[in-house]
Amino acid sequence: MQQFKNMTKEEFKKLNSSGIHFWENGYNVVITCKYIQTWEQFTEVLGNAFQLPMRNENYHGTADWMQDLTWLGKHEIIRLYFYEWNELAKLNEDVKKHIVMLLSSLTQWWKEDVKDSFMDGKPGEPKEFEVVLVN
C-alpha cells in the first residue's frame, strides 16, 4: 500500500474546512468505510461516488468502469478518500485483498497504462489517481 497516502482525521478536517477549494481541486470522492461490510457494498458505494453508468459487482466489471470515467470531464486529478479506513480493514481478508488490489491497479492504470488505451476515440491521457486512507 505504499502508493496510498495516509492522513489523520484532523488533517482531513482542516483540508475539508475550506469547502469550495477542496471540491474545485480535481474530482474528489469521500467514502465512509464504517458502513461497508461486503464487496458488493463497496462496489455500490464506488459506483454511486463515481456515477458509474452500470453497477458491476464483480472485480473486472468494476475495474473496467473505473478505467473509463470519461463522463466525469477533464479532471487531471482524481482523489479517493477512504474515511475511517481502519473500519474497512475489519473486513474479511479476501474482500480487503480485492479492494486493495483494485485500488492499486487503478492507481497504476491512470498513471501509465491508460496511455495504451483509447477513450472516446482518442489516446488515453494519464491522470493523477490518488488513494488517501484517513484514520
Secondary structure, DSSP 4 states (H G I P E B T S, - for coil): -TTSEEE-HHHHHHHHHTTHHHHHSSEEEEEEGGG--SHHHHHHHHHHHTT-SS---SHHHHHHHHTT-GGG-S-SEEEEEEETHHHHTTS-HHHHHHHHHHHHHHHHHHHTGGGGSEETTEE----EEEEEEE-
